[in-house]
Amino acid sequence: MTTFQRRIAEWWSQFLTRATLWTPQWFPKMTIFNSPQERAMAFPHMQQPSFLLASLKSDSINKPFAQRCQDLVKVIEDFPAKELHAIFPWLVESIFGTLDGILVGWNLRCLQGRVNPVEYSIAMEFLDPGGPMMKLVYKLQAEDYKFDFPVSYLPGPVKASIQERVLPDSPLYHNKVQFPPTGGLSLNLALNPFEYYMFFFALSLITQKPLPGALHIRTSDCAYFILVDRYLSWFLPTEGSVLPPLSSSPGGPSPSPAPRTPAMPFASYGLHHTSLLKRHISHQTSVNADPASHEIWRSETLLQVFVEMWLHHYSLEMYQKMQSPHAKLEVLHYRLSVSSALHSPAQPSLQALHAYQESFTPTEEHVLVVRLLLKHLHAFSNSLKPEQVSPSAHSHATSPLEEFKRAAIPRFVQQKLYLFLQHCFGHWPLDASFRAVLEMWLSYLQPWRYAPEKQAQSSDGQARCVSERWAPFVQENLLLYTKLFVGFLSRALRTDLVSPKNALMVFRVAKVFAQPNLAEMIQKGEQLFLEPELVIPHRQHRLFTAPTFTGSFLSSWPPAVTDTSFKVKSHVYSLEGQDCKYTPMFGPEVRTLVLRLAQLITQAKQTAKSISDQCGESTAGRPFLSWLGFYSSDTNSSYPANDLDEMGQDSVRKTDEYLEKALEYLCQMFRLNEAQLTQLTLALGTTQDENGKKQLPDCIVGEDGLILTPLGRYQIINGLRKFDIEYQGDSELQPIRSYEIASLVRLLFRLSSTINHRFAGQMAALCSRADFLGSFCRYHLMEPGLTSRHLLSPVEQGRSVGRVRGPRLSLRFLGSYRTLLSLLLAFFVASLFCIGPLPCALLLVLGYFLYAMAMTLLTERGKLHQL
């Protein structure tokens, strides 16, 4: 609401208040109106559309949510469609928010029943498919009102096509585009009330940005997610027919929207066609006995709106690659013919190109809603009776709803879903959030999970066998099985499989594709696609072009001899183009990727075990003071931080189980034997070194030392392996640690440097003695030899020859928090036994001397054994 509108509403409220207070003597009684309809009925001469709208806008500021909804219900029931027509666009925007995302409306994506139960129940009742809002939609639908929807807020490919005067192939946009009379660029769609409402409802999932506090909200509990499920169950029923609209008008049900005459000629990627209902009625006259035939257009519109708004997001090049050469030639001829007729032909093209430069990244909530749509579509399509599924059931006696069930997925969903999944596989971050995209993909690949009849479990407890009934679905969706599987392999090879979440994703994909009989179906589909052509050329040309959606859904499938092969080829060519290069899923290239994945799975299992062992040893070897936070962390650890460090031993067990089962499923699906896995494991260098734990990255020995291989670089980038990096400089000059007092360390360094400079000769003489005193001084004043350190670079070996340091005193250990806390603890314990500070200090010095003498003897004895 703008500032001007808010001021008008406040002025009107103040006017009513003052009119009540300043009632003259000659005015007998002033009536106070508490609802918009009372005010409107009291002033019939003011029955203008803006009056009711201004009253509702004023109430939206001053009244609570529950009262506003009650007033809206009364307005919808009492007012005629002529006056409701003016408030409908404002009401839709106030519920779902503006298209630019500035106003969030009722914020349905964050509204939950357990958090706000009152507002939740009121909103769900108002927006229910049989609720007051739908009653308003049907009331306006009966009067054939139209509402303008700006093209600029449509998905990128659709917006660019319409701005270039090219009509998209979806029938949702046919006969709806309106051009401005002055030749400008503000294009609009003329939508009926049902379409207008569904456009806003679907786009609010994309245009409305989530609030900062909505990150921890569960999507399945939100009002928007539940409304999507209710609309799908209402308009795409799995049992019975679509319920007729609840209309209060005496005319009966709302009519099907009438076609509009286009304001300007259009080129199209596909030819024009009418809606499913019109096609059905034109081919069948006895359908009037079926009530669902009058309302099937709502189901068709709902599905098309959801698919267009949620799935139609990808690049223009990918969109044009789907089209047939005939359609491309038609578009080219049209652009050449109208380029001189348009006022500014270059500007729309530039704007369309700019729209395609804007990257689209779907959110996890978006993907979850799309998965809900796919699961319901499978249940909707599988609700056909067995005798209605076969091609012979395509007869004129079939109801339009049954025809729509058969055609919903292949005609409306398959093409755009494939491109949407490709976009997600190529642009989604390499993290655990990809699980949402993965489950959406796997849900579409398994329609048998949503069939009314459940598959029988095998007697030995193995996975369920996929019935041959689903072979046509697998073959007609071949690319969604094969090419996306290859895309997943490329992602899995770049992720850290030691992470339990990434290991779970590999396990899920391997488990789904390893279902009995599924791999054979996919292989059969690839054989049908790759088999040579044995048909006449004109039929090949007719069937290999992309589907133009021009024929009736009642027409029969292409007849004859290699019909299944033609279906598979038509599916692949329509999605990838006739010049596509198909990579067989069971060919040598993909098999090589699977072998690489098997190598990484084996390596990840060993890495997870090594991390677990290292964490166990470090925990067991820590002193008591480490639990107080004063234990110095090992900066030379072999492995970086990982999910295993946060989740513990249970996470290691889960990771090992996921990877073990995934490897078993991959071997089963691609027929890998143990000999191959053993050979590949040895070639990868997964054998452990002599201590059984730490492994260097894969590298080769060159003239200047070790050289990383591509596999070694991959291991370092993903944290699977690393070199043992140790500080090999002057121990007195190493950086100050977090467990040290910086000022005290610097002070002790100056003190020790002064002592070493003044008494260097005496310390050297003492350390050169061959008796016990010399050994005692060497133990305290000499550093370990550099030759005992593990130098990885041969260049450093040459440089370290001249690094011979004399005896010196180091007092840096006194600057550690741990040392100081130990001394304070010792003095505190001594005070409990009535021992003063000086006697306690003498006891500590005496104890250290005894410890140092013992260590000196052990060190000298060890050197004698080494000699």
N, C-alpha and C positions, 0 to 999 in steps of 0.2 A: 504494500500500500504506500503510495507516494505521500509526501508531506501535505500537498494540497488536499488530497482526499481525506487525510486524517483531520485536517482543520475543518473541512466541511462537516465531517461526522461529529466532531466536538461542538461545532456551532449548532447543529441540529439538536443535539442532546441538551445544550444550554437553553435553546429556544423553548423546548418542551418543559424544562424545569421552571423557567421564568413565566411561562404561560400559566402554569399551575399556581404560582405564588401571586401573580398580578391579575387574578380573575376579576373583572369589573362587576359592579353591582347588577348591571343589567344582563350579565351573562349567567344564566341559572346554574350551570354545572359544567365543570371541565373533566373530561374523561382521560384517565392515564392509560396509555396502551403499553402493554408489557411484551408484545410480540410483534414481529414485522407484519404478519397477516392482519392483525387488528388495526394497525396504523393504516395499512393500505386499504382495507375495507371501509374505514371511516372517512377516507377522502377519495371518493370515486373520481372527482375531477382531476386528481393528481396521479391517476393511474398511468404513469409513464415508466418505461423500463428502468430508467436510472433511479427512480425513487425506491423501488424494492431493493435494487443492488446497493444503494447507499445505506439503506437501513440494515442490510445484512453485514456490510462492511463495518458499520458502527458497532453492531453487536459482537463482531469478531474481536473487537478490542476490549469491550466493557464486560462481556459475559464469560462465564467459565465454559469449559469445553463441553460438559454434559448438557448445559442449557442451550448452547448453540446448536448441538445436534438435534435436540428436541424441537427447536424452532424450525430447523431445516426440514425435519420430517413433516411438520404441519404445513410448511410452505409448499412442499412437493405435493401433498395431498389436496390442498385447497386451491392453489392457483392453476390457471390454465397454461397450456404449453406456450401460448403466445408471450406470456410474461416470464415464464421459466427459461425461455430461450436466451434472454439477456443475462441471466445470472449463471448459466451453465459453464461458460469458459472460466469465469472467476472462481466458481466452486471447484472445478477440476484442478486449477492451479493452487488453490488454497489447501487442497488435500495432498496432491503429489508434488507440490513445489513448482517453481518456474523452470523452464527448459534450460536456462543459463546456470542453474544450480545455486543462485544467490539465496532464494527463499526455499526452505526445506519442507514447508507445509506441515503435515501431521507427523512427519519423520517416521514413517511406517517401518523403515529398515532398522530402527533402534527401539521400537515399541514392543515390549515384552509383557506377557501376562503376569509373570511372577514379580516383576518390578512395579508396573503400573496396572494393576488388575482392573480398575474402574475404566480408565481411558481405553485400555485394550479391548474390553468387552463391548464398549460403546462403538468404537471404531470398526470392529469386526462385524458387529450387527448392522451398522450403517452401510458398509461396503460389501456385504455378503451378496453372492449372485442373486439371491432372492430378496435383497434388502431394499431400502428406500432409494439408494443411489441408482441402482439398476432400474428401479421403477421410473425414476426421472429420465433415464436414458431411453427406455421404451416409449415413454410418453412423448418425448421429442422425436423419436424415430417414426412414430405414426404420422407426424405432420411433415415429414421429409425435410427437416431443417438441415442446413449445411454449415460447417464451421471451418474457418481457415486455419491451416497448420503450416508454419513456415518450413520451407524445404531446407533451410540452413541448419536445422537441428536434426536432420536425418543422418543415418550412418554415412561414413565417408564415400564408399563406392556409389551409393544411391544419389547422394547429393551431387557428386561430380558428374554423374551421367545426366541428371536432369538439368544441371546448369549448362551442359554442353548440348542441350536439346536432343538427348538420346534417352528414350524411355527404357527403364530397367525391365528385365524379363519377368518380374513378379507381377501377377495380375492385380496385386494390391494397389498399384499406382496408376493403372489404366483408367483413362477418362476422368482423372481427378486433378491434373495439373492445371493451375490457373496462372496466366501470365499477366503482368501489370499492363494497363492500356497504354502507358507512355513508353513502353519498351525498356523499362528498367530491369534490375536484377532481383527484385524482391519477389521470388516465386513462392507460391503457396499451393497446398493441396486442399481441395474441397472435400471434407470428410463428413460422413453422417455421424450422428451422436455416438453410436456404438464404436465406430472406428476412432473417433476423436478421444473417447474415454480410454480405449485400450492403447492408443499411441502414447498417451501421457503415462499410463500405468506401467507400460513396458520400458519406456525411456527413463523413468525415474530411477531404475536400477543402475543406469549408466551415468546420467547427468548429475545426480545428487551425490556429492562427495561425503564419505563417512565422517562423522564427528570425531574429535580426538578421544572421547570416552567410549567410542563404539568399537574399539579394537578388541575388547575382551567379551563381546556379545556373541553368543552362539547363534549362527544364522538360522538354524532350523526352528528356533524358538521365537523368531521375530514375526511381527504381523504381516510383513510383506511376503515372506516365504510361505506362510500358511495361506494367505490370500491366493497366491499363485496355485497352490495345491487345490484350493476350493474351486477356482475358476476352471482348472483343467478337469477336475472331476465332474463339474456341472456341464460344461460345453463339450467335453470329449468323454462321454460316459463309457465305462467298460460293461455296464449292464443296462439294458433298456434303451430308450431313446432320449434325445435332448428334450428337456422340459420346455414347454412354451413360455414365452415371457409373461410376467404378471403385469398386465396392462389394465388400467382403470378406465380406458376409453371405451365407448360402446362399439367401436369398430372392430374389436377383436384383436388378434395378434398383429404385431408390427409387420409391415410388408418388407419384402426384400428391397434393398436399395436400388433405385433406378439408375441406369447408366447416364452419364453426362456426355455432352458433345465436347470434344476437345477444342480448346481455344486456338491451337496452333498445330500444324502437322508434326508428327513425331516419327523418327526412326527408332527401331527397336532391335534389341538383341534377339528377341523372339517375336513371332507374330502375335497379334491381339487374340484374346479368347475371353469368353464370358466366364462367369462364376460356375462353380460346380452345380448349383441348383438350376441355373438356366440351361446348362448343357443337359442336365438330366431331364428336365421337363420337356425340352425340345425333342428328346429322343423317346420319351415315354409319356403317354397320356393317362395311364391308369394310376399314376403315382399320387394323385390327389387323395387317395384313400389313406395314405400314410401321413400322419401329422408331422413327422420329423422332416418331411421334404420341404415344408414351409420355413423351417428354422435352421436348416443345415448351413446356411450362409454365415450364421454366427460362429459356428464351429470352425468353418474354413477361415473366416476373418481372424479369429483369435489365434489360430495356429500360424497364419501368415504374419501377423503382427509380431508375435513372439520370435519367430525365426528371423524376420528381417531386422528387428531391433537388437536382438541378442547375438546373432551369429553372422550378420552381414558386415564383417569388419576385416578387411584385408586390403592388399595393394591393388591398384588398378591393373597392373600387368598380370597378376594372378587371376584377376576377374576376367580379363579379356582372353586369357589362355584357355579358359573353359569353353569359349564360344566356338561355333562352327565357322569354317571359312566363308560360307554363304552369308552368315550374319555379319562377319567383319567387313565383307565387301559391301553389304547393304549400308552399314554405318559410314564407310568411307565415301560412297557415292552421295549419301545424304549430306555429309559435311561439306563436300565439294559443291553441292548444288545450293546450299543455303548460306555459304560463307559470305557471299556478296549481298544477301538479303538482310542479314542481321545488322543492327545498328553498330555494334562494336564486337565483331566476331572473335577477336583475340582475347578480350578481357574475361569472358566466362571460362575459356580454356585455361588461362593462367590461374584463375581462382580455383578451378577444379584441381589443377596440378598442385597448387599450394595446399589444398585440403588433403591430398594424398601424402604430402610430406609430414603431416601430423601423425606421430606414432600413436597407436592405440594399444594399451596394455590392460587386458581384463583383470579384474580383481578376483580374489578367491571367492567372495560372495557371489559374483557374477557366474563363475564356473559352477558353483553349487546349485544355483537356480537352474542353469542349463541342464545339469545332470538330473534334476527333478523333472524337467520337461521330457528328457529322453526316456527316463524310466516309465513315466506315464504314457508316453507314445507307444512304447513296447507293449504295455498292458492294454492300451486301447486297440492296437493292431491285432494283438493275439486274442482279443475277445471275439473274433470271428469264429463262427462254428466251423468244424472240420470240413463240412461239405461246401463251405463258401470260400475256402482258401484256394482250392485248385483253380487253374485257368478256365476249366470248363464251366465254372460257376459264374462267369461273366455273362449273364443273361439279362434280358430286359425286365425280369421280375425282381431283380435285386433292388433293395431300398438304397436311397442316396447315402445314408449313414454307413451302410456296409461297404459301398464303393469308396467312401472317404476313408474308412479304416484301412482298406487295401492300398490306397494311393498316398496316404499321409506321409509316410517316411520316404519312399523313393522319389516322390514328386516334389515335396516341399522341403525336406530336411537334409537329405543325404549330401547334396552338393555343397551347401553352405557349411554344414557341420565339418566336412572333410577339410575345407579351407580354413575354418576356424581352428581346428585341431592342429593343422600344419603351422598356423601362426603361433599358437601357444607352444608347440614343441620347439620352435625355432627361436622364440623371444623370451620364454619364461626363465627366470633366474635359476641357476644350478643349486637349488637348496631344497629343503624338505617341503616347502609350500607347493611344489609341483605335484604332490600327492593328490590334490583336488582335481587337477587336470587329468591325472592318471586314472582316477576312479571314474571320472566322467567318460573317458575313452573306453575303459573296460566295461562299463555299464552298457554302452551302445553295442559292444561286440558280443554281448551275451543275452540276446532276446529270450532265450529259453528260460532264463531265471524269472521272467515275468509272465510266463505262460500259465493259463489256469490249471493245466495238468502238470504236476510236478514229476520230474524224471526220477525213476526208481534208483535207489542207492544199491551199488553192487554188494554182493554177499561178503566179499573179503575186505570191505571198508575202503576200497579205492574210490577215486574221484568218479563222478557220474559221467556216463558216456553220452556224448552229444548225438542226438538222434539225426538220422538222415533227412528228417523233415526240414532241418535248417540248412541243408546244403544250398538251396537257391539263395537264401539270405547271405551266406558266406561268399558265394560266387559273385553276387551282384554288389557286394561291398568289399571286393577283394583288396582295393588299395587301402582301405581303413584297417585291414589286418596286416598287410605286408609292408607297405611303405612306411606307415607309422611305427611298425615294429622296428624297422631299420632306424628310424629317427630316434626311437627310444634307446636303441643300442648305442648310438653315437653320444647320447646324453649320459648313459650309464658309464661309458668308458672315460668320461671326464669328471665324474663325481667321486667322492671319498666313500668307498664301500665299507670302510670301517665304522662309519656312522650307522647306528641301528635304524634310523629313519630311511636312509638311502638303501640299506640292505633290505628293508621291508618292501620298498617299491620294486626292486629287482625280483624279489620273491613273488610278489603279487602278479607281475606280468608273466613270469615263468610258469606259475601255477595255472593261470587262465589259459595260456596257449598250450599247455601240456595236457589239457583235458582229453580223454580218450576220443579218438575219431576226429578231433578238430584239426589237427595237423594234416591228416589225410584229406579232409575237405579243402583246406587251403591249397594243398599240393595239386589236387584235382582241378581247382579253379585256375591255377597257374598253367597247367597243361592245356586247358581249354583256351586260354588266352594265347599261348605260344604255338598252338597247332597251326599248320599252314592253311592258306585260304583255298577252298575248293568250290567257290561260288562265282556266279557271273558278276561282272563289274558293277552294273547299275544297281543291283541289290546291295552290294557292299557299300557303295557311296550313300545310299539312302539310310542304311542302318548305322553307319559309323559316325554320322554327324551328331552334334550335341543335341539332346532333346530340347525341342522348342515349346513344349507344353501346349501344343495347339490341338491335339486330338482329344476326343471325349474320353473320360475315365471308363466309359462303358465299352470302348473298342477293345478287341481281342489282342492278345500278345502276338508278336510276329510269328507267322506259321513256320513250319517245315523243319527240314532236315537239320542240321547243326544249329538249332535255335538257341540252345544253351550257350554254345560258343559265341554266338553273336551277342547275346546279352552281356557276357563277360567283357568282350571287346568293346561294346558300346559304352559300358560303365567306365572302363579305363580311359578310352579316348575322350569321353565327355568331360572327365575331370582333369586329365593331363594333356589333352591335345593329341592330334594324330601323329605328331612328330616326337612323341615322348619316348624316352629310353627307359624301359622297364627293367628293374633289377630283381630277379627271382629271389624269393625269401629263402628257398632251399638251394640256391646256387652257390658257387664257390666264393663269391665276394662276401655274401652275408655269412657264410660258414666261417670265413676268416675272422670276421668281427665277433662271432660267437666264441671262437677259440680264444681270442684276446680277452673277452669278458670272462671266460672260464679261468684264464691265467690270473686276472686281477682278483677274481673271487677267491682263488686259492691263496694268493698273496695277502689279501685282506684278512682272511681267517688267521693266518700266521701272525700278521701284524697285531690284530686284536688280542691274540693270546700273549704276545710279547708285551703289549701295553698292560695287560692284566697282571702278568708276572712282575713287571717292573713296579707297578703301583703297589702290589702286595709286599714286595721286598722293601720298598722305600718306606711304607707304613710301618713294617715290622722293625726296621733298622733305625727309626727315629728315636732320639733320646726323650726323656721325660719332659724336658723343657720345651720340646717342639710343640707340645700341645698348648703351651702358653703363648705361642706365636713368636718365639725367639729362635726358631730353628732356621738356618739359612737354606733357602731352596737351591736345588742343583741347577745351575744355569747351563750345564752341559748335558742335559737330559737327551736321550736318544729320540724321543717322540714329542711332538707338540701337543697342545691342549686339544681334546677331542670330546665328543659326546660321552665316550666311555668314562672319562675322568669325572663327569658330573653324575652319571647314573650308576656307576659301580659294577660289581660282579654280575648282577642280574642282567645288565645291559650287554655284557660280554657274552653271556649265555644265549640271549636272544639273537644277537648278531650272528653268532656261530650257527644257530639253528636256521635262521633265514638264509644264510649263504649256503649252508649244506643242502637244504631242500631246493634252493634255486639252481644250484649246480646239478643236482639230481634230475630236476625237470628239464634243464637244457640238454643234458646228455640223453635223456629219453626222447626229446623232441627231435634233435638233430643227429641221433644215433652216434654219439661219441663214446668210445670205449676207454677203459682204464689205461691202456698202453699209451694212447694219445695224450691223455691228461698228465701221465707221469713224465713223458718226454717233454711236453710243453712246460711243465713245472721246473724241470731241470734246466731247460733252455732259458727260462726266465730268471734263473738264479735265486730261487726261493729257498735253497738249502741253507740252513742256519750255519753260522760260524762256530768256532770251537767253544765259545761260552754259551751257545744255544739261544742267544737273545738278540744281540745287536747285529744289524745287517746294513752294509753300505749300499747306497744307491747303485743301480746298474751302470757300470762304466768299463772302459777299456784302458789298458796301459799304453801311454804314448811316450815320446821322447822326453817331455817335460813333466811327466807324472800321469795321474789319472785324468781321463777325459770322459765326460758324461755322454751317455747315449740318449736318444729321444725318450726311451723308456725311463732312464734315470732322471731326466728333467721332469717327466710326468710324476714320478714318485716323490720328488722334492716339492713340486708345486702343490700336490695334494696332501702333503704331510705324511706319506706312507713310510718314507725312509729319509735319513739325513746323515750327514757326516758328523763325526765326533769333533766338535770344535772346542778346543781348550785354550785357555790363556797361557801363552808360552813366553811372555815378556818378564820384566822385572816384577817380582811379587810385591815389592814395596811401592811400585808406581801404578798398580792396577786401579781401576776406578773404585771409588768409595761405594760400598754396598749399602743396601737399605737397612741392614741390621747393624750398621756401624754409626758412631757419632762422628759427624764430619769434622767438627772443630777439634775434637780430641785426637782423631787420627792424624790430622795435620800437625798438632803439637807434638805428638809422640814421634812422628817422622823427623821433625827437626831435632828432637832430643837424641834419637838414635843415630842420626847423621853426624851430629857433633861428637858423640862417643866414638863412633866408628872412625872418624877422621883423626881424632886425637890418639886413640889406642890401637891403630891399625897394625903397627909393628908388633906389639905385645900379643895381640890375638893371633897373628900369623905364626909367631914363634910357638905359642901354646898348641895350635892345631897341627904343627909339624912334628910334634913329639909322637913317639911310637908306643908309649905306655898308656895306662888307663886314663890318665888325666888328658892326654891328647885325644883319645877317643871320646871322652866326655865333652871336651870343648868342640870337637868336630860335629857331634850330634846336635849341639845348640847353635853353633855359629856358621856352619856350612849348609848351603842348599843342596838338595838332591841333584845329581848330575843330569845335564840336559840329554845325555845319551839314553837315559832311562825313559824319556818321554816319547810318545808316539807321534812322530812328525809325519804328516801326510804328504807334504809337498817336498820334492827333492831340492827345490830352490831354497827353501828354508834350511835344509840340512847344510848347504854350503855356507849360508850366512851365519849359522850357529856355531861355527868352529871357533871364532874369536870371542865368543861370549863366555869367558872364564872369569868368574867373580871370586874375590877373596873372602875370607871370613868376615862376618859382620853381625851386629846385634840387631834384632827386630823386636820392637815393642808394640807392633800394630795390634796384636791380639788383645791388648788392654783397652782398645777403643771399641770393642764389641759389646753390644747390649747383653749378649749371652754371658760373656765373661764377668761383666760387672754385676749382673743379677746373681750369678753363681757365688761371687764373693759376698754379696749382701746376704744371701741365703745362708752361707756358711757362718758369717758373724752372728746372724739371728739365732741359728741353732746353738751356737756356742754360748750365747747369752742365756739361753734356757738352762744350761748346765753350769751357770755362774762362772764362765770363762771370759775374762776380759778381752779387749781388742788386741792388745799386744801379745799375750800368750796365744791367742787364736792365730794371729799372723805368723808367729814362730812355728806353731804346729803345721800350718799350711805349707810354709817353706820347707820344713823338715819332710813332710809327706811328699812334696814335689821332688825333693832331692832323691829320696828313695825310689820314686817312680822313674826318674831320669836315669839313675844308675842301672836299674833293671833293663830299661830300654836300650841303654848303651851296650850292655853285655849281649842282649839279643841281636842287636844290629851287627856287632862285630862277629858274632857266631854265624850269622847269615852270610856275611861276606866271605868268611872262610869256606863255607859250603859251596858258594858259587865258584870259588877258585878251584 
